[in-house]
Amino acid sequence: MIEVQLREQTKELLNDPLLGSQDLDGKIRPLLTAEYLRQMGRYQRTEQALTQKYDMTFDDFLAQRITERHGYTWEVEKDAIEWETALGGIQTMLRKLNEVREASYE
């Protein structure tokens, strides 16, 4: 078990009745889940926007060498980096959500 030190103000906020009556662990897990879902949504919006912008998947974008075909312009390079980051972020958030879910059943 890990000992956690919290500021007094944080402890008071976690004791807010709106968070329910469960223990500290039971209050923090939904907060983690909400944050992971929020971040995943941001990554998904980026991925969807770039899929629409280029009218293809990221794998097709790479296979068709779009950055090369566009002369390695800053916009296309930036999009490629954002797209790859978004896809990696989605996978990371899915993994973290699964970890929280699994830990809840222990």
C-alpha positions, 0 to 999 in steps of 0.5 A, a space after each residue: 500500500 502506498 502512503 499519500 500525503 495530501 494538502 488539507 484543502 485537497 482532503 476537504 475537497 475530497 470529503 465533499 458529499 458530491 463525490 459520494 461516501 466511498 473511501 479515498 480510493 473509490 473517489 479518485 478512480 472516477 476522477 482518473 477515469 474522467 481525465 483519461 476519457 477527456 484526454 482520449 476525446 481530445 486525441 480522437 478529435 485530432 485523429 478525426 479532423 486529420 482523417 477528414 482533412 486528408 481523406 485517408 487513414 494515417 496508415 494510408 497517409 504514410 503509405 502514400 508518402 504524403 509528406 514527401 509528395 507535399 514537399 515536406 512543408 511545415 503544415 504537412 509535417 506538423 499534421 503528421 506529428 500531431 496525427 501520430 501523437 493522437 493515435 499513440 495517445 488514444 492507445 495510451 488512454 485505452 491502456 490506462 482506462 483498462 488499468 483503472 478498470 482492472 484495479 477496481 476489481 482487485 
